[in-house]
Amino acid sequence: MQDATQLHPRHKRSLAAAILSMGMVNLSMGIAFPLTALILARQGVEPGMIGLSTAAQAAPVFFISPFAPRIMRRFGPAHVMIAGLVLAGISFVLMALFPSLLAWFPLRFLLGSAGTLLWATSEAWINSLAPEERRGRVIGIYSAAAAAGFASGPMLLALLGTDVTPFYIGAALMLIAAFVVTTADRGRDHFGEAGTSSAMWRLILIAPAALLANFFFAAAEDSLVTFFPLYAIRTGMTESASLGLLTVAALGAIATQPAIGIAADRMNRLNLLIGLVIATLAGYILLPFTMPDAFTTGVTLFLVVGLANGIFTLAMVLVGERFRGAELAGASAFTTAMWGAGALVGAPLSGIAMQVWDPHGLIVAVLLIFLAYLPFPVIARLRARKSAAE
């Protein structure tokens, strides 16, 4: 762990490589998710089967995450990321060569396995390198790069078209990112020796507010991305306006993270996390009253999605603050698993809520998700105050 105010040049290279490569990975994933759905739909595949194909890419998070800490410690983060990037690139090429539902099930599982390793490793690696005094701003930049990459994917599809060509572009991006990581520190001593970490399920008892945040955030975000266009249309907006608002929301996620990261370095982080959750709840309560005016809805979405993404950023900062060495690797793998679990749970629950109360059930579902999370940082803050007073 690097605690000095000034980073060693090789640590700077490693941070830059991890942030840049993950931005490119998310760009490729931003291409893959909508592109696979569009291609399969043109082939006449039913929406239910398209959903199962998407689940094949999400499922590896539960199989790979338990082994990710040991893999990181055994091979070192740079080598794991290089291997994951190459594996993802190969998956993209094979998906372009064999564009069919049956072929894509194993290939998307392979792609999801690479993605799980990449996300868990990059978060642990960045947290191990970031100095405590600047952890918030470093992770804020990382979060902004990740959001920018994912948001840029659909924009590229508009330029490149929706045949298999973007898969080759994605593969090229993965290989470029792998080359970038080769310039980083390829040491294997970032997380300690294999076998020294607590079991991942025990880590949750140490810092539940940090480790569970991804579950609730992913559940809410996946619900919004999946159903907001339908929600907007049913409240009187056009389809093009609803899609444009999702772009505005993505811009909010990008623009606000560096500022939230800087704030995390200057104030109590649990207080900031509680404030972000409460502000996010207030924003979602306000959102139905702004519909269908595009301007006020856009401003509200820009802010509320930016604040909600700050919950992810703060949780990652708290993980790095609380864990070290082997337990940091385990905690990062656990948060990756929580992201996958939240993404699988959120959209189905929100869909049911919209059926019960059309269309505002979506907002109710998202509010309930964040309300369910709020007690965790509040209890963590109360415990911290009690410990400080003793």
C-alpha positions as CSV (number, residue, x, y, z in Angstrom):
1,M,0.0,0.0,0.0
2,Q,1.3,3.4,-1.0
3,D,0.6,5.9,1.8
4,A,2.9,8.8,0.9
5,T,1.5,12.0,-0.5
6,Q,3.6,11.7,-3.6
7,L,3.2,8.5,-5.6
8,H,6.2,6.6,-7.0
9,P,6.3,7.0,-10.8
10,R,5.7,3.2,-11.3
11,H,2.6,3.5,-9.1
12,K,1.4,6.5,-11.2
13,R,1.9,4.3,-14.4
14,S,-0.1,1.5,-12.7
15,L,-3.0,3.8,-11.7
16,A,-3.1,5.3,-15.2
17,A,-3.0,1.9,-16.8
18,A,-5.8,0.5,-14.6
19,I,-8.0,3.5,-15.1
20,L,-7.5,3.8,-18.8
21,S,-7.9,0.1,-19.5
22,M,-11.1,-0.2,-17.5
23,G,-12.5,2.8,-19.3
24,M,-11.8,0.9,-22.6
25,V,-13.3,-2.3,-21.1
26,N,-16.5,-0.6,-20.2
27,L,-16.6,1.0,-23.7
28,S,-16.4,-2.5,-25.2
29,M,-19.1,-3.7,-22.8
30,G,-21.3,-0.7,-23.7
31,I,-21.0,-1.9,-27.3
32,A,-21.7,-5.6,-26.5
33,F,-24.9,-5.3,-24.4
34,P,-27.1,-3.4,-26.9
35,L,-25.5,-5.0,-29.9
36,T,-26.1,-8.6,-28.9
37,A,-29.8,-7.8,-28.2
38,L,-30.2,-6.0,-31.6
39,I,-28.6,-8.8,-33.6
40,L,-30.5,-11.6,-31.8
41,A,-33.8,-9.7,-32.3
42,R,-33.1,-9.4,-36.0
43,Q,-32.7,-13.2,-36.1
44,G,-36.2,-13.6,-34.6
45,V,-35.0,-14.6,-31.1
46,E,-37.7,-14.0,-28.5
47,P,-37.0,-11.4,-25.8
48,G,-37.0,-14.1,-23.1
49,M,-34.2,-15.9,-24.8
50,I,-32.3,-12.6,-25.3
51,G,-32.6,-12.1,-21.5
52,L,-31.2,-15.6,-20.9
53,S,-28.3,-14.8,-23.2
54,T,-27.6,-11.6,-21.1
55,A,-27.8,-13.7,-17.9
56,A,-25.1,-16.0,-19.3
57,Q,-22.8,-13.0,-19.3
58,A,-23.8,-12.0,-15.8
59,A,-23.7,-15.4,-14.2
60,P,-19.9,-15.9,-14.0
61,V,-19.7,-13.2,-11.3
62,F,-21.0,-15.9,-8.8
63,F,-18.6,-18.6,-10.0
64,I,-15.4,-16.5,-10.5
65,S,-15.6,-14.0,-7.6
66,P,-14.8,-16.6,-4.9
67,F,-11.6,-17.5,-6.7
68,A,-10.6,-14.0,-7.8
69,P,-8.7,-13.0,-4.6
70,R,-6.5,-16.1,-4.8
71,I,-5.9,-15.5,-8.5
72,M,-4.9,-11.9,-7.8
73,R,-2.5,-12.8,-5.1
74,R,-1.0,-15.7,-7.0
75,F,-0.3,-13.9,-10.3
76,G,-0.4,-10.2,-9.4
77,P,-3.0,-7.7,-10.6
78,A,-1.2,-6.6,-13.9
79,H,-0.9,-10.2,-15.1
80,V,-4.5,-11.0,-14.2
81,M,-5.7,-7.9,-16.1
82,I,-3.6,-8.7,-19.2
83,A,-5.0,-12.2,-19.3
84,G,-8.5,-11.0,-18.7
85,L,-8.3,-8.4,-21.5
86,V,-6.9,-11.0,-24.0
87,L,-9.6,-13.4,-23.0
88,A,-12.3,-10.8,-23.5
89,G,-10.8,-9.8,-26.9
90,I,-10.8,-13.5,-28.0
91,S,-14.5,-13.7,-26.9
92,F,-15.4,-10.7,-29.0
93,V,-13.7,-12.1,-32.1
94,L,-15.5,-15.5,-31.7
95,M,-18.8,-13.8,-31.2
96,A,-18.3,-11.9,-34.5
97,L,-17.4,-15.1,-36.3
98,F,-20.3,-17.2,-34.8
99,P,-23.3,-14.8,-34.5
100,S,-25.9,-17.2,-33.2
101,L,-27.9,-17.7,-30.0
102,L,-26.4,-21.1,-29.1
103,A,-22.9,-20.1,-29.8
104,W,-23.2,-17.0,-27.8
105,F,-24.2,-18.7,-24.6
106,P,-20.8,-20.2,-23.9
107,L,-19.0,-17.2,-25.5
108,R,-20.9,-14.7,-23.3
109,F,-20.1,-16.8,-20.2
110,L,-16.5,-16.6,-21.2
111,L,-16.7,-12.8,-21.7
112,G,-18.5,-12.4,-18.4
113,S,-15.7,-14.4,-16.7
114,A,-13.1,-12.1,-18.1
115,G,-15.1,-9.1,-17.1
116,T,-15.5,-10.3,-13.5
117,L,-11.8,-10.8,-13.1
118,L,-11.1,-7.4,-14.7
119,W,-13.5,-5.4,-12.5
120,A,-12.6,-7.1,-9.2
121,T,-8.8,-6.8,-10.0
122,S,-8.9,-3.2,-11.2
123,E,-10.8,-2.0,-8.1
124,A,-8.5,-3.9,-5.7
125,W,-5.4,-2.7,-7.6
126,I,-6.4,0.9,-7.6
127,N,-7.3,0.9,-3.9
128,S,-3.9,-0.8,-3.1
129,L,-2.0,2.0,-4.9
130,A,-4.1,5.1,-4.0
131,P,-2.6,7.1,-1.1
132,E,-5.1,7.6,1.7
133,E,-4.9,11.4,1.4
134,R,-6.1,11.2,-2.2
135,R,-8.0,8.0,-2.3
136,G,-11.3,9.8,-3.0
137,R,-10.2,11.8,-5.9
138,V,-8.3,8.8,-7.5
139,I,-11.4,6.6,-7.2
140,G,-13.6,9.5,-8.4
141,I,-11.5,9.7,-11.6
142,Y,-11.7,5.9,-12.0
143,S,-15.5,6.0,-11.6
144,A,-15.9,8.8,-14.1
145,A,-13.7,6.9,-16.7
146,A,-15.8,3.7,-16.2
147,A,-19.0,5.6,-16.6
148,A,-17.7,7.4,-19.7
149,G,-16.6,4.2,-21.3
150,F,-19.9,2.5,-20.8
151,A,-21.9,5.5,-22.0
152,S,-19.8,5.8,-25.1
153,G,-20.7,2.3,-26.4
154,P,-24.1,3.1,-27.7
155,M,-22.8,6.3,-29.3
156,L,-20.2,4.3,-31.2
157,L,-22.9,1.9,-32.4
158,A,-24.7,4.8,-34.0
159,L,-21.5,5.6,-36.0
160,L,-20.3,2.0,-36.8
161,G,-23.7,0.3,-37.4
162,T,-25.1,-2.8,-35.7
163,D,-23.6,-5.6,-37.7
164,V,-20.8,-7.7,-36.2
165,T,-18.1,-5.1,-37.0
166,P,-18.3,-3.4,-33.6
167,F,-17.2,-6.8,-32.0
168,Y,-13.9,-6.5,-33.9
169,I,-13.6,-2.9,-32.6
170,G,-14.2,-4.1,-29.1
171,A,-11.6,-6.8,-29.5
172,A,-9.0,-4.3,-30.7
173,L,-9.8,-2.1,-27.7
174,M,-9.2,-5.0,-25.4
175,L,-5.8,-5.7,-27.0
176,I,-4.8,-2.0,-26.8
177,A,-5.8,-2.0,-23.1
178,A,-3.7,-5.1,-22.5
179,F,-0.7,-3.4,-24.1
180,V,-1.3,-0.4,-21.8
181,V,-1.3,-2.6,-18.7
182,T,2.1,-4.1,-19.8
183,T,3.6,-0.7,-19.0
184,A,2.5,-0.9,-15.4
185,D,4.1,-2.5,-12.3
186,R,3.8,-6.2,-12.8
187,G,4.8,-7.2,-9.2
188,R,2.9,-9.9,-7.4
189,D,3.1,-8.5,-3.8
190,H,0.2,-6.1,-3.8
191,F,-2.2,-8.3,-1.7
192,G,0.0,-10.6,0.3
193,E,0.4,-14.3,0.1
194,A,-2.3,-16.7,-1.0
195,G,-4.4,-18.2,1.8
196,T,-4.1,-15.3,4.2
197,S,-7.5,-13.6,3.7
198,S,-10.7,-14.1,5.7
199,A,-13.5,-15.8,3.9
200,M,-15.5,-13.3,1.8
201,W,-18.7,-13.9,3.8
202,R,-16.9,-12.9,7.0
203,L,-15.7,-9.6,5.5
204,I,-19.3,-8.4,5.4
205,L,-19.4,-8.4,9.1
206,I,-16.5,-5.9,9.2
207,A,-17.9,-3.2,6.8
208,P,-21.4,-4.0,5.6
209,A,-22.1,-0.4,4.5
210,A,-19.2,-0.5,2.1
211,L,-19.5,-4.1,0.9
212,L,-23.3,-4.1,0.3
213,A,-23.6,-0.8,-1.5
214,N,-23.0,-2.3,-4.9
215,F,-26.0,-4.7,-4.5
216,F,-28.4,-1.8,-3.9
217,F,-26.8,0.6,-6.4
218,A,-26.7,-2.0,-9.2
219,A,-30.3,-3.0,-8.5
220,A,-31.5,0.6,-8.8
221,E,-29.2,1.5,-11.8
222,D,-30.2,-1.6,-13.8
223,S,-33.9,-0.8,-13.1
224,L,-33.5,2.7,-14.3
225,V,-31.6,1.9,-17.5
226,T,-34.0,-1.0,-18.4
227,F,-37.3,0.7,-17.7
228,F,-36.8,4.5,-17.8
229,P,-37.6,4.8,-21.6
230,L,-40.9,3.0,-21.1
231,Y,-41.6,5.1,-18.0
232,A,-40.9,8.3,-19.8
233,I,-43.1,7.3,-22.8
234,R,-46.0,6.4,-20.5
235,T,-45.8,9.8,-18.9
236,G,-46.1,11.6,-22.2
237,M,-42.6,11.8,-23.7
238,T,-41.4,10.7,-27.1
239,E,-39.2,7.6,-27.5
240,S,-36.3,9.8,-28.8
241,A,-36.6,12.1,-25.9
242,S,-36.5,9.3,-23.4
243,L,-33.4,7.8,-24.9
244,G,-31.8,11.3,-25.0
245,L,-32.5,11.6,-21.3
246,L,-30.5,8.4,-20.5
247,T,-27.5,10.0,-22.2
248,V,-28.0,13.1,-20.0
249,A,-28.1,10.7,-17.0
250,A,-24.9,9.1,-18.1
251,L,-23.2,12.5,-18.4
252,G,-24.3,13.2,-14.8
253,A,-22.6,10.1,-13.6
254,I,-19.4,11.1,-15.5
255,A,-19.3,14.8,-14.4
256,T,-20.0,14.4,-10.7
257,Q,-17.6,11.6,-9.6
258,P,-14.4,13.6,-9.5
259,A,-16.1,16.3,-7.3
260,I,-17.5,13.6,-5.0
261,G,-14.1,12.0,-4.8
262,I,-12.5,15.3,-3.7
263,A,-15.3,15.8,-1.1
264,A,-14.5,12.3,0.2
265,D,-10.9,13.4,0.9
266,R,-12.1,16.5,2.8
267,M,-14.9,15.4,5.1
268,N,-16.2,12.4,7.0
269,R,-16.8,9.7,4.4
270,L,-19.7,8.0,6.2
271,N,-21.5,11.4,6.6
272,L,-21.0,12.0,2.9
273,L,-22.4,8.6,2.0
274,I,-25.5,9.1,4.2
275,G,-26.0,12.5,2.6
276,L,-25.7,11.0,-0.9
277,V,-28.3,8.4,-0.2
278,I,-30.7,10.9,1.2
279,A,-30.2,13.3,-1.7
280,T,-30.7,10.5,-4.1
281,L,-34.0,9.6,-2.5
282,A,-35.1,13.2,-2.7
283,G,-34.2,13.4,-6.3
284,Y,-36.2,10.3,-7.2
285,I,-39.2,11.6,-5.2
286,L,-39.0,14.8,-7.3
287,L,-38.6,13.0,-10.7
288,P,-42.3,12.2,-11.3
289,F,-43.2,15.8,-10.8
290,T,-40.8,16.9,-13.5
291,M,-42.3,14.7,-16.2
292,P,-42.9,15.2,-19.1
293,D,-40.9,18.4,-19.4
294,A,-37.6,17.4,-21.0
295,F,-35.5,20.2,-19.5
296,T,-36.5,19.9,-15.9
297,T,-36.4,16.1,-16.1
298,G,-33.0,16.2,-17.7
299,V,-31.6,18.5,-14.9
300,T,-33.1,16.2,-12.3
301,L,-31.8,13.0,-13.9
302,F,-28.3,14.6,-14.4
303,L,-28.1,15.3,-10.6
304,V,-29.8,12.3,-9.2
305,V,-27.9,9.7,-11.3
306,G,-24.7,11.6,-10.5
307,L,-25.4,11.4,-6.8
308,A,-26.4,7.8,-7.0
309,N,-23.2,6.9,-8.7
310,G,-21.4,8.7,-5.9
311,I,-22.7,5.9,-3.6
312,F,-20.6,3.4,-5.7
313,T,-17.6,5.7,-5.6
314,L,-17.8,6.2,-1.8
315,A,-18.3,2.5,-1.2
316,M,-15.1,1.8,-3.1
317,V,-13.3,4.5,-1.2
318,L,-14.5,2.9,2.1
319,V,-13.4,-0.5,1.0
320,G,-9.8,0.8,0.4
321,E,-9.9,2.7,3.7
322,R,-11.0,-0.4,5.7
323,F,-9.2,-3.3,4.1
324,R,-5.5,-4.1,3.3
325,G,-3.6,-6.8,1.5
326,A,-5.3,-10.1,1.0
327,E,-8.6,-8.9,2.6
328,L,-8.6,-6.0,0.1
329,A,-8.6,-8.5,-2.8
330,G,-11.4,-10.5,-1.1
331,A,-13.5,-7.4,-0.4
332,S,-13.2,-6.2,-4.0
333,A,-14.2,-9.6,-5.3
334,F,-17.2,-9.5,-2.9
335,T,-18.4,-6.1,-4.1
336,T,-18.1,-7.4,-7.7
337,A,-20.4,-10.3,-6.8
338,M,-22.8,-8.0,-5.1
339,W,-23.0,-5.9,-8.3
340,G,-23.9,-9.0,-10.3
341,A,-26.6,-10.0,-7.7
342,G,-28.1,-6.5,-7.7
343,A,-28.2,-6.4,-11.5
344,L,-30.1,-9.7,-11.6
345,V,-32.6,-8.8,-8.9
346,G,-33.3,-5.1,-9.6
347,A,-34.9,-5.1,-13.0
348,P,-37.4,-8.1,-12.4
349,L,-38.6,-6.4,-9.2
350,S,-39.0,-3.1,-10.9
351,G,-40.9,-4.7,-13.7
352,I,-43.3,-6.2,-11.3
353,A,-43.7,-2.9,-9.5
354,M,-44.6,-1.2,-12.8
355,Q,-47.3,-3.8,-13.5
356,V,-48.8,-3.1,-10.0
357,W,-48.7,0.7,-10.5
358,D,-48.2,1.7,-14.1
359,P,-45.9,3.6,-14.6
360,H,-44.8,5.0,-11.3
361,G,-44.1,1.6,-9.8
362,L,-40.6,2.1,-11.2
363,I,-39.9,5.1,-9.0
364,V,-41.4,3.4,-6.0
365,A,-39.2,0.3,-6.6
366,V,-36.0,2.5,-6.9
367,L,-37.0,4.4,-3.7
368,L,-37.5,1.2,-1.8
369,I,-34.1,-0.1,-2.9
370,F,-32.2,3.0,-1.6
371,L,-34.4,3.1,1.5
372,A,-33.4,-0.5,2.2
373,Y,-29.7,0.5,2.0
374,L,-29.9,3.7,4.1
375,P,-29.7,1.9,7.5
376,F,-26.3,0.4,6.8
377,P,-24.3,3.7,6.5
378,V,-26.4,5.2,9.4
379,I,-25.6,2.3,11.7
380,A,-21.9,2.4,10.6
381,R,-21.7,6.1,11.5
382,L,-23.3,5.6,14.9
383,R,-20.9,2.8,15.6
384,A,-18.0,4.9,14.6
385,R,-19.1,7.7,16.9
386,K,-19.5,5.3,19.8
387,S,-16.0,3.9,19.2
388,A,-14.5,7.4,19.1
389,A,-16.2,8.4,22.3
390,E,-14.9,5.3,24.2
